[in-house]
Amino acid sequence: MRDRAQAIEWQVRQVKQLREAELLWQSIGRRYESCTLDTFHAHLPAQQTVLGQLREYAARMRQRVAEGVNVLLIGPSGAGKDHLLAGLVHVALAEGLSIRWQTGSQLWLHLRDAIQGGCERQAIEEA
């Protein structure tokens, strides 16, 4: 009976993860669904450096997340930030982690409103 309950619990988790992944790809755009770290073409030395760092992060993602180490990519349009982050999303989903995708402007608006309301500490912890 216990094995059956565990199997059902596992199936429920799998369905929930698939549903969360589906909603995530819908929200950030289907064009990123096929983006992985392996499909990223690093043409510039800086891109190659970042790709290597993200591969290291991905290899220890569960540990890095547990340590509170996040990823923030900053750069000009067309540099590949979204592609690289989508690649990390695939790794995180495979690890069973929850994902929240925010653009820089979304994050700034959230923090700006929190600062104006005097609750920036809470907003940072929630972001």
N, CA, C and O atoms as a GROMACS GRO file, in nm:
protein
  508
    1MET      N    1   0.082  -0.119   0.000
    1MET     CA    2   0.000   0.000   0.000
    1MET      C    3   0.087   0.126   0.000
    1MET      O    4   0.056   0.225  -0.066
    2ARG      N    5   0.196   0.119   0.076
    2ARG     CA    6   0.286   0.236   0.084
    2ARG      C    7   0.351   0.263  -0.052
    2ARG      O    8   0.363   0.379  -0.092
    3ASP      N    9   0.393   0.157  -0.122
    3ASP     CA   10   0.454   0.174  -0.254
    3ASP      C   11   0.356   0.239  -0.351
    3ASP      O   12   0.395   0.324  -0.431
    4ARG      N   13   0.232   0.199  -0.344
    4ARG     CA   14   0.129   0.257  -0.432
    4ARG      C   15   0.111   0.405  -0.400
    4ARG      O   16   0.100   0.486  -0.492
    5ALA      N   17   0.108   0.441  -0.274
    5ALA     CA   18   0.092   0.581  -0.235
    5ALA      C   19   0.212   0.664  -0.283
    5ALA      O   20   0.195   0.778  -0.327
    6GLN      N   21   0.331   0.608  -0.274
    6GLN     CA   22   0.450   0.678  -0.320
    6GLN      C   23   0.447   0.695  -0.472
    6GLN      O   24   0.487   0.800  -0.524
    7ALA      N   25   0.401   0.593  -0.542
    7ALA     CA   26   0.392   0.601  -0.688
    7ALA      C   27   0.292   0.708  -0.730
    7ALA      O   28   0.315   0.782  -0.825
    8ILE      N   29   0.181   0.715  -0.660
    8ILE     CA   30   0.079   0.816  -0.690
    8ILE      C   31   0.135   0.955  -0.661
    8ILE      O   32   0.117   1.048  -0.739
    9GLU      N   33   0.203   0.969  -0.549
    9GLU     CA   34   0.263   1.098  -0.513
    9GLU      C   35   0.364   1.142  -0.619
    9GLU      O   36   0.368   1.259  -0.657
   10TRP      N   37   0.445   1.048  -0.667
   10TRP     CA   38   0.544   1.078  -0.771
   10TRP      C   39   0.474   1.124  -0.900
   10TRP      O   40   0.517   1.220  -0.963
   11GLN      N   41   0.366   1.054  -0.937
   11GLN     CA   42   0.292   1.091  -1.057
   11GLN      C   43   0.230   1.229  -1.044
   11GLN      O   44   0.230   1.306  -1.140
   12VAL      N   45   0.178   1.260  -0.928
   12VAL     CA   46   0.119   1.393  -0.905
   12VAL      C   47   0.226   1.501  -0.920
   12VAL      O   48   0.202   1.604  -0.982
   13ARG      N   49   0.345   1.477  -0.864
   13ARG     CA   50   0.456   1.573  -0.878
   13ARG      C   51   0.494   1.591  -1.025
   13ARG      O   52   0.521   1.702  -1.069
   14GLN      N   53   0.497   1.480  -1.100
   14GLN     CA   54   0.534   1.488  -1.241
   14GLN      C   55   0.432   1.570  -1.320
   14GLN      O   56   0.469   1.653  -1.403
   15VAL      N   57   0.306   1.548  -1.295
   15VAL     CA   58   0.201   1.623  -1.364
   15VAL      C   59   0.210   1.770  -1.328
   15VAL      O   60   0.196   1.857  -1.415
   16LYS      N   61   0.233   1.799  -1.202
   16LYS     CA   62   0.245   1.938  -1.158
   16LYS      C   63   0.365   2.005  -1.225
   16LYS      O   64   0.354   2.120  -1.270
   17GLN      N   65   0.477   1.936  -1.234
   17GLN     CA   66   0.595   1.992  -1.298
   17GLN      C   67   0.571   2.017  -1.446
   17GLN      O   68   0.613   2.120  -1.499
   18LEU      N   69   0.505   1.924  -1.512
   18LEU     CA   70   0.474   1.943  -1.654
   18LEU      C   71   0.381   2.062  -1.675
   18LEU      O   72   0.399   2.139  -1.770
   19ARG      N   73   0.285   2.078  -1.588
   19ARG     CA   74   0.192   2.191  -1.598
   19ARG      C   75   0.265   2.323  -1.574
   19ARG      O   76   0.243   2.420  -1.646
   20GLU      N   77   0.353   2.326  -1.473
   20GLU     CA   78   0.431   2.447  -1.446
   20GLU      C   79   0.523   2.481  -1.563
   20GLU      O   80   0.538   2.597  -1.598
   21ALA      N   81   0.584   2.379  -1.622
   21ALA     CA   82   0.672   2.401  -1.737
   21ALA      C   83   0.592   2.457  -1.855
   21ALA      O   84   0.637   2.549  -1.922
   22GLU      N   85   0.476   2.401  -1.879
   22GLU     CA   86   0.392   2.447  -1.989
   22GLU      C   87   0.354   2.594  -1.970
   22GLU      O   88   0.361   2.673  -2.064
   23LEU      N   89   0.313   2.630  -1.849
   23LEU     CA   90   0.276   2.770  -1.821
   23LEU      C   91   0.396   2.862  -1.836
   23LEU      O   92   0.384   2.975  -1.884
   24LEU      N   93   0.512   2.816  -1.793
   24LEU     CA   94   0.633   2.896  -1.804
   24LEU      C   95   0.667   2.925  -1.950
   24LEU      O   96   0.690   3.040  -1.987
   25TRP      N   97   0.670   2.821  -2.034
   25TRP     CA   98   0.704   2.841  -2.175
   25TRP      C   99   0.599   2.928  -2.244
   25TRP      O  100   0.633   3.006  -2.333
   26GLN      N  101   0.473   2.915  -2.204
   26GLN     CA  102   0.371   3.003  -2.260
   26GLN      C  103   0.397   3.148  -2.224
   26GLN      O  104   0.380   3.238  -2.306
   27SER      N  105   0.440   3.171  -2.099
   27SER     CA  106   0.458   3.309  -2.053
   27SER      C  107   0.584   3.374  -2.109
   27SER      O  108   0.583   3.494  -2.138
   28ILE      N  109   0.693   3.300  -2.124
   28ILE     CA  110   0.817   3.363  -2.173
   28ILE      C  111   0.830   3.354  -2.324
   28ILE      O  112   0.911   3.426  -2.383
   29GLY      N  113   0.753   3.268  -2.386
   29GLY     CA  114   0.756   3.259  -2.532
   29GLY      C  115   0.804   3.123  -2.578
   29GLY      O  116   0.907   3.072  -2.534
   30ARG      N  117   0.728   3.067  -2.667
   30ARG     CA  118   0.760   2.934  -2.721
   30ARG      C  119   0.894   2.932  -2.794
   30ARG      O  120   0.957   2.827  -2.805
   31ARG      N  121   0.938   3.047  -2.844
   31ARG     CA  122   1.064   3.049  -2.919
   31ARG      C  123   1.183   3.008  -2.833
   31ARG      O  124   1.287   2.967  -2.885
   32TYR      N  125   1.167   3.018  -2.700
   32TYR     CA  126   1.277   2.982  -2.610
   32TYR      C  127   1.272   2.835  -2.568
   32TYR      O  128   1.366   2.785  -2.505
   33GLU      N  129   1.166   2.767  -2.600
   33GLU     CA  130   1.149   2.629  -2.554
   33GLU      C  131   1.258   2.536  -2.609
   33GLU      O  132   1.292   2.436  -2.545
   34SER      N  133   1.311   2.567  -2.725
   34SER     CA  134   1.416   2.482  -2.783
   34SER      C  135   1.557   2.533  -2.753
   34SER      O  136   1.655   2.474  -2.799
   35CYS      N  137   1.568   2.641  -2.678
   35CYS     CA  138   1.699   2.697  -2.646
   35CYS      C  139   1.762   2.621  -2.530
   35CYS      O  140   1.702   2.605  -2.423
   36THR      N  141   1.882   2.574  -2.551
   36THR     CA  142   1.958   2.507  -2.445
   36THR      C  143   2.098   2.567  -2.443
   36THR      O  144   2.136   2.642  -2.532
   37LEU      N  145   2.174   2.532  -2.341
   37LEU     CA  146   2.313   2.577  -2.337
   37LEU      C  147   2.391   2.517  -2.454
   37LEU      O  148   2.484   2.579  -2.505
   38ASP      N  149   2.354   2.397  -2.495
   38ASP     CA  150   2.423   2.330  -2.606
   38ASP      C  151   2.392   2.393  -2.741
   38ASP      O  152   2.471   2.381  -2.834
   39THR      N  153   2.278   2.461  -2.754
   39THR     CA  154   2.243   2.521  -2.882
   39THR      C  155   2.285   2.667  -2.892
   39THR      O  156   2.262   2.731  -2.995
   40PHE      N  157   2.345   2.720  -2.787
   40PHE     CA  158   2.391   2.859  -2.790
   40PHE      C  159   2.523   2.869  -2.864
   40PHE      O  160   2.617   2.794  -2.837
   41HIS      N  161   2.531   2.962  -2.958
   41HIS     CA  162   2.653   2.984  -3.036
   41HIS      C  163   2.727   3.105  -2.978
   41HIS      O  164   2.687   3.219  -3.001
   42ALA      N  165   2.832   3.079  -2.904
   42ALA     CA  166   2.912   3.185  -2.842
   42ALA      C  167   3.018   3.230  -2.942
   42ALA      O  168   3.118   3.162  -2.964
   43HIS      N  169   2.996   3.346  -3.002
   43HIS     CA  170   3.087   3.398  -3.104
   43HIS      C  171   3.194   3.488  -3.043
   43HIS      O  172   3.305   3.496  -3.096
   44LEU      N  173   3.162   3.554  -2.937
   44LEU     CA  174   3.254   3.649  -2.875
   44LEU      C  175   3.319   3.587  -2.751
   44LEU      O  176   3.260   3.501  -2.687
   45PRO      N  177   3.440   3.630  -2.717
   45PRO     CA  178   3.506   3.577  -2.597
   45PRO      C  179   3.422   3.594  -2.471
   45PRO      O  180   3.418   3.504  -2.387
   46ALA      N  181   3.355   3.708  -2.457
   46ALA     CA  182   3.272   3.730  -2.338
   46ALA      C  183   3.157   3.630  -2.332
   46ALA      O  184   3.122   3.581  -2.225
   47GLN      N  185   3.099   3.598  -2.447
   47GLN     CA  186   2.991   3.499  -2.452
   47GLN      C  187   3.043   3.361  -2.415
   47GLN      O  188   2.976   3.286  -2.344
   48GLN      N  189   3.162   3.328  -2.462
   48GLN     CA  190   3.222   3.199  -2.430
   48GLN      C  191   3.249   3.188  -2.280
   48GLN      O  192   3.229   3.082  -2.220
   49THR      N  193   3.294   3.297  -2.220
   49THR     CA  194   3.320   3.298  -2.075
   49THR      C  195   3.190   3.276  -1.998
   49THR      O  196   3.184   3.192  -1.908
   50VAL      N  197   3.088   3.351  -2.034
   50VAL     CA  198   2.959   3.339  -1.964
   50VAL      C  199   2.900   3.200  -1.984
   50VAL      O  200   2.847   3.142  -1.889
   51LEU      N  201   2.909   3.145  -2.103
   51LEU     CA  202   2.858   3.011  -2.130
   51LEU      C  203   2.928   2.909  -2.041
   51LEU      O  204   2.863   2.820  -1.986
   52GLY      N  205   3.058   2.921  -2.026
   52GLY     CA  206   3.132   2.830  -1.938
   52GLY      C  207   3.088   2.843  -1.794
   52GLY      O  208   3.073   2.743  -1.724
   53GLN      N  209   3.067   2.967  -1.749
   53GLN     CA  210   3.023   2.989  -1.611
   53GLN      C  211   2.883   2.932  -1.589
   53GLN      O  212   2.856   2.874  -1.484
   54LEU      N  213   2.797   2.947  -1.687
   54LEU     CA  214   2.661   2.894  -1.673
   54LEU      C  215   2.660   2.741  -1.678
   54LEU      O  216   2.578   2.678  -1.612
   55ARG      N  217   2.749   2.682  -1.754
   55ARG     CA  218   2.760   2.535  -1.755
   55ARG      C  219   2.803   2.485  -1.617
   55ARG      O  220   2.753   2.383  -1.569
   56GLU      N  221   2.896   2.557  -1.553
   56GLU     CA  222   2.939   2.520  -1.418
   56GLU      C  223   2.824   2.535  -1.320
   56GLU      O  224   2.803   2.448  -1.235
   57TYR      N  225   2.749   2.643  -1.331
   57TYR     CA  226   2.633   2.665  -1.244
   57TYR      C  227   2.532   2.552  -1.265
   57TYR      O  228   2.479   2.497  -1.168
   58ALA      N  229   2.505   2.519  -1.392
   58ALA     CA  230   2.407   2.415  -1.424
   58ALA      C  231   2.448   2.279  -1.368
   58ALA      O  232   2.364   2.201  -1.326
   59ALA      N  233   2.578   2.252  -1.369
   59ALA     CA  234   2.627   2.122  -1.321
   59ALA      C  235   2.603   2.105  -1.171
   59ALA      O  236   2.593   1.993  -1.122
   60ARG      N  237   2.592   2.216  -1.100
   60ARG     CA  238   2.568   2.211  -0.955
   60ARG      C  239   2.445   2.295  -0.918
   60ARG      O  240   2.442   2.358  -0.812
   61MET      N  241   2.347   2.296  -1.005
   61MET     CA  242   2.234   2.386  -0.988
   61MET      C  243   2.161   2.368  -0.855
   61MET      O  244   2.135   2.465  -0.784
   62ARG      N  245   2.128   2.246  -0.822
   62ARG     CA  246   2.053   2.224  -0.697
   62ARG      C  247   2.130   2.278  -0.577
   62ARG      O  248   2.072   2.342  -0.489
   63GLN      N  249   2.259   2.255  -0.573
   63GLN     CA  250   2.343   2.305  -0.464
   63GLN      C  251   2.349   2.458  -0.466
   63GLN      O  252   2.337   2.521  -0.361
   64ARG      N  253   2.367   2.516  -0.583
   64ARG     CA  254   2.376   2.662  -0.594
   64ARG      C  255   2.246   2.728  -0.551
   64ARG      O  256   2.247   2.830  -0.482
   65VAL      N  257   2.134   2.672  -0.591
   65VAL     CA  258   2.004   2.727  -0.552
   65VAL      C  259   1.988   2.717  -0.400
   65VAL      O  260   1.941   2.811  -0.336
   66ALA      N  261   2.025   2.603  -0.343
   66ALA     CA  262   2.014   2.585  -0.198
   66ALA      C  263   2.100   2.687  -0.124
   66ALA      O  264   2.066   2.730  -0.014
   67GLU      N  265   2.211   2.725  -0.185
   67GLU     CA  266   2.300   2.825  -0.125
   67GLU      C  267   2.250   2.967  -0.146
   67GLU      O  268   2.306   3.062  -0.091
   68GLY      N  269   2.145   2.982  -0.226
   68GLY     CA  270   2.091   3.116  -0.254
   68GLY      C  271   2.164   3.189  -0.364
   68GLY      O  272   2.153   3.311  -0.375
   69VAL      N  273   2.239   3.117  -0.445
   69VAL     CA  274   2.313   3.178  -0.555
   69VAL      C  275   2.223   3.185  -0.677
   69VAL      O  276   2.181   3.082  -0.729
   70ASN      N  277   2.192   3.305  -0.721
   70ASN     CA  278   2.104   3.327  -0.836
   70ASN      C  279   2.184   3.364  -0.959
   70ASN      O  280   2.306   3.379  -0.952
   71VAL      N  281   2.116   3.378  -1.070
   71VAL     CA  282   2.178   3.418  -1.196
   71VAL      C  283   2.110   3.545  -1.244
   71VAL      O  284   1.988   3.554  -1.248
   72LEU      N  285   2.192   3.642  -1.280
   72LEU     CA  286   2.144   3.767  -1.337
   72LEU      C  287   2.236   3.799  -1.454
   72LEU      O  288   2.357   3.816  -1.436
   73LEU      N  289   2.179   3.807  -1.573
   73LEU     CA  290   2.257   3.840  -1.692
   73LEU      C  291   2.221   3.980  -1.738
   73LEU      O  292   2.104   4.015  -1.749
   74ILE      N  293   2.323   4.060  -1.764
   74ILE     CA  294   2.305   4.197  -1.810
   74ILE      C  295   2.387   4.214  -1.936
   74ILE      O  296   2.502   4.170  -1.943
   75GLY      N  297   2.328   4.276  -2.036
   75GLY     CA  298   2.400   4.300  -2.160
   75GLY      C  299   2.308   4.361  -2.264
   75GLY      O  300   2.189   4.377  -2.241
   76PRO      N  301   2.366   4.394  -2.378
   76PRO     CA  302   2.287   4.458  -2.484
   76PRO      C  303   2.190   4.360  -2.550
   76PRO      O  304   2.204   4.238  -2.537
   77SER      N  305   2.093   4.414  -2.618
   77SER     CA  306   1.998   4.332  -2.694
   77SER      C  307   2.074   4.247  -2.795
   77SER      O  308   2.169   4.293  -2.859
   78GLY      N  309   2.030   4.123  -2.809
   78GLY     CA  310   2.089   4.035  -2.908
   78GLY      C  311   2.213   3.960  -2.861
   78GLY      O  312   2.274   3.888  -2.940
   79ALA      N  313   2.251   3.977  -2.735
   79ALA     CA  314   2.372   3.911  -2.684
   79ALA      C  315   2.348   3.764  -2.649
   79ALA      O  316   2.443   3.687  -2.637
   80GLY      N  317   2.221   3.726  -2.633
   80GLY     CA  318   2.190   3.587  -2.605
   80GLY      C  319   2.147   3.560  -2.461
   80GLY      O  320   2.142   3.444  -2.419
   81LYS      N  321   2.116   3.664  -2.386
   81LYS     CA  322   2.078   3.647  -2.245
   81LYS      C  323   1.957   3.555  -2.229
   81LYS      O  324   1.959   3.462  -2.148
   82ASP      N  325   1.852   3.581  -2.305
   82ASP     CA  326   1.731   3.500  -2.294
   82ASP      C  327   1.757   3.355  -2.334
   82ASP      O  328   1.706   3.263  -2.270
   83HIS      N  329   1.835   3.334  -2.438
   83HIS     CA  330   1.868   3.198  -2.482
   83HIS      C  331   1.942   3.125  -2.370
   83HIS      O  332   1.909   3.011  -2.338
   84LEU      N  333   2.040   3.190  -2.311
   84LEU     CA  334   2.118   3.127  -2.204
   84LEU      C  335   2.032   3.096  -2.082
   84LEU      O  336   2.042   2.989  -2.023
   85LEU      N  337   1.947   3.190  -2.046
   85LEU     CA  338   1.860   3.167  -1.931
   85LEU      C  339   1.759   3.055  -1.959
   85LEU      O  340   1.727   2.975  -1.871
   86ALA      N  341   1.709   3.050  -2.082
   86ALA     CA  342   1.618   2.940  -2.119
   86ALA      C  343   1.691   2.807  -2.108
   86ALA      O  344   1.632   2.706  -2.069
   87GLY      N  345   1.820   2.807  -2.142
   87GLY     CA  346   1.900   2.685  -2.126
   87GLY      C  347   1.906   2.642  -1.981
   87GLY      O  348   1.898   2.523  -1.950
   88LEU      N  349   1.921   2.740  -1.891
   88LEU     CA  350   1.920   2.708  -1.747
   88LEU      C  351   1.783   2.661  -1.701
   88LEU      O  352   1.773   2.576  -1.612
   89VAL      N  353   1.679   2.716  -1.760
   89VAL     CA  354   1.542   2.673  -1.726
   89VAL      C  355   1.527   2.523  -1.752
   89VAL      O  356   1.470   2.452  -1.670
   90HIS      N  357   1.578   2.475  -1.864
   90HIS     CA  358   1.568   2.333  -1.895
   90HIS      C  359   1.637   2.249  -1.786
   90HIS      O  360   1.585   2.145  -1.744
   91VAL      N  361   1.753   2.294  -1.743
   91VAL     CA  362   1.826   2.221  -1.639
   91VAL      C  363   1.746   2.223  -1.509
   91VAL      O  364   1.732   2.121  -1.442
   92ALA      N  365   1.695   2.340  -1.473
   92ALA     CA  366   1.620   2.354  -1.348
   92ALA      C  367   1.494   2.268  -1.349
   92ALA      O  368   1.461   2.203  -1.249
   93LEU      N  369   1.424   2.267  -1.461
   93LEU     CA  370   1.303   2.184  -1.470
   93LEU      C  371   1.337   2.036  -1.457
   93LEU      O  372   1.264   1.961  -1.393
   94ALA      N  373   1.447   1.995  -1.518
   94ALA     CA  374   1.490   1.856  -1.506
   94ALA      C  375   1.525   1.820  -1.363
   94ALA      O  376   1.513   1.705  -1.322
   95GLU      N  377   1.569   1.920  -1.286
   95GLU     CA  378   1.603   1.899  -1.145
   95GLU      C  379   1.480   1.908  -1.055
   95GLU      O  380   1.489   1.886  -0.934
   96GLY      N  381   1.365   1.942  -1.113
   96GLY     CA  382   1.242   1.954  -1.034
   96GLY      C  383   1.232   2.085  -0.959
   96GLY      O  384   1.156   2.094  -0.862
   97LEU      N  385   1.306   2.185  -1.001
   97LEU     CA  386   1.304   2.316  -0.934
   97LEU      C  387   1.196   2.404  -0.993
   97LEU      O  388   1.157   2.388  -1.109
   98SER      N  389   1.147   2.496  -0.913
   98SER     CA  390   1.048   2.594  -0.961
   98SER      C  391   1.122   2.712  -1.022
   98SER      O  392   1.231   2.748  -0.978
   99ILE      N  393   1.061   2.772  -1.123
   99ILE     CA  394   1.124   2.880  -1.197
   99ILE      C  395   1.036   3.003  -1.192
   99ILE      O  396   0.914   2.996  -1.198
  100ARG      N  397   1.103   3.118  -1.180
  100ARG     CA  398   1.034   3.246  -1.197
  100ARG      C  399   1.118   3.326  -1.295
  100ARG      O  400   1.236   3.352  -1.270
  101TRP      N  401   1.058   3.365  -1.406
  101TRP     CA  402   1.127   3.441  -1.510
  101TRP      C  403   1.083   3.586  -1.499
  101TRP      O  404   0.964   3.616  -1.509
  102GLN      N  405   1.178   3.675  -1.480
  102GLN     CA  406   1.148   3.818  -1.477
  102GLN      C  407   1.247   3.891  -1.563
  102GLN      O  408   1.367   3.864  -1.560
  103THR      N  409   1.196   3.985  -1.641
  103THR     CA  410   1.286   4.071  -1.717
  103THR      C  411   1.341   4.177  -1.622
  103THR      O  412   1.289   4.197  -1.513
  104GLY      N  413   1.446   4.242  -1.666
  104GLY     CA  414   1.504   4.349  -1.584
  104GLY      C  415   1.405   4.459  -1.556
  104GLY      O  416   1.400   4.512  -1.445
  105SER      N  417   1.326   4.495  -1.656
  105SER     CA  418   1.228   4.602  -1.635
  105SER      C  419   1.118   4.558  -1.538
  105SER      O  420   1.072   4.639  -1.457
  106GLN      N  421   1.076   4.433  -1.545
  106GLN     CA  422   0.975   4.384  -1.449
  106GLN      C  423   1.030   4.389  -1.306
  106GLN      O  424   0.961   4.431  -1.214
  107LEU      N  425   1.154   4.346  -1.290
  107LEU     CA  426   1.216   4.347  -1.159
  107LEU      C  427   1.229   4.490  -1.107
  107LEU      O  428   1.199   4.517  -0.991
  108TRP      N  429   1.274   4.581  -1.192
  108TRP     CA  430   1.289   4.720  -1.151
  108TRP      C  431   1.156   4.780  -1.108
  108TRP      O  432   1.148   4.846  -1.005
  109LEU      N  433   1.049   4.758  -1.186
  109LEU     CA  434   0.918   4.812  -1.149
  109LEU      C  435   0.872   4.758  -1.015
  109LEU      O  436   0.817   4.831  -0.933
  110HIS      N  437   0.893   4.629  -0.994
  110HIS     CA  438   0.855   4.566  -0.867
  110HIS      C  439   0.932   4.630  -0.750
  110HIS      O  440   0.872   4.663  -0.647
  111LEU      N  441   1.062   4.648  -0.767
  111LEU     CA  442   1.143   4.707  -0.660
  111LEU      C  443   1.112   4.855  -0.641
  111LEU      O  444   1.109   4.904  -0.528
  112ARG      N  445   1.090   4.927  -0.750
  112ARG     CA  446   1.057   5.069  -0.739
  112ARG      C  447   0.930   5.089  -0.658
  112ARG      O  448   0.925   5.174  -0.569
  113ASP      N  449   0.827   5.011  -0.688
  113ASP     CA  450   0.702   5.022  -0.614
  113ASP      C  451   0.722   4.986  -0.467
  113ASP      O  452   0.663   5.048  -0.378
  114ALA      N  453   0.806   4.888  -0.441
  114ALA     CA  454   0.833   4.848  -0.303
  114ALA      C  455   0.908   4.957  -0.228
  114ALA      O  456   0.879   4.984  -0.112
  115ILE      N  457   1.004   5.019  -0.294
  115ILE     CA  458   1.079   5.128  -0.231
  115ILE      C  459   0.986   5.243  -0.196
  115ILE      O  460   0.994   5.300  -0.087
  116GLN      N  461   0.898   5.277  -0.288
  116GLN     CA  462   0.802   5.384  -0.263
  116GLN      C  463   0.708   5.349  -0.149
  116GLN      O  464   0.663   5.438  -0.076
  117GLY      N  465   0.678   5.223  -0.133
  117GLY     CA  466   0.589   5.178  -0.027
  117GLY      C  467   0.661   5.147   0.103
  117GLY      O  468   0.597   5.113   0.203
  118GLY      N  469   0.794   5.157   0.102
  118GLY     CA  470   0.871   5.132   0.223
  118GLY      C  471   0.886   4.985   0.259
  118GLY      O  472   0.915   4.952   0.374
  119CYS      N  473   0.867   4.897   0.164
  119CYS     CA  474   0.877   4.754   0.194
  119CYS      C  475   0.975   4.685   0.099
  119CYS      O  476   0.949   4.575   0.050
  120GLU      N  477   1.089   4.752   0.074
  120GLU     CA  478   1.185   4.697  -0.022
  120GLU      C  479   1.249   4.567   0.025
  120GLU      O  480   1.277   4.480  -0.057
  121ARG      N  481   1.273   4.552   0.155
  121ARG     CA  482   1.333   4.427   0.206
  121ARG      C  483   1.244   4.308   0.172
  121ARG      O  484   1.293   4.205   0.125
  122GLN      N  485   1.114   4.322   0.196
  122GLN     CA  486   1.020   4.214   0.166
  122GLN      C  487   1.017   4.187   0.015
  122GLN      O  488   1.012   4.071  -0.027
  123ALA      N  489   1.020   4.291  -0.065
  123ALA     CA  490   1.016   4.273  -0.210
  123ALA      C  491   1.140   4.202  -0.260
  123ALA      O  492   1.131   4.119  -0.351
  124ILE      N  493   1.255   4.233  -0.204
  124ILE     CA  494   1.380   4.166  -0.245
  124ILE      C  495   1.374   4.018  -0.208
  124ILE      O  496   1.416   3.934  -0.287
  125GLU      N  497   1.323   3.987  -0.092
  125GLU     CA  498   1.312   3.846  -0.049
  125GLU      C  499   1.214   3.770  -0.136
  125GLU      O  500   1.232   3.650  -0.160
  126GLU      N  501   1.109   3.837  -0.184
  126GLU     CA  502   1.009   3.772  -0.268
  126GLU      C  503   1.056   3.759  -0.413
  126GLU      O  504   1.016   3.666  -0.483
  127ALA      N  505   1.142   3.850  -0.456
  127ALA     CA  506   1.189   3.850  -0.596
  127ALA      C  507   1.284   3.738  -0.613
  127ALA      O  508   1.338   3.717  -0.722
   0.00000   0.00000   0.00000
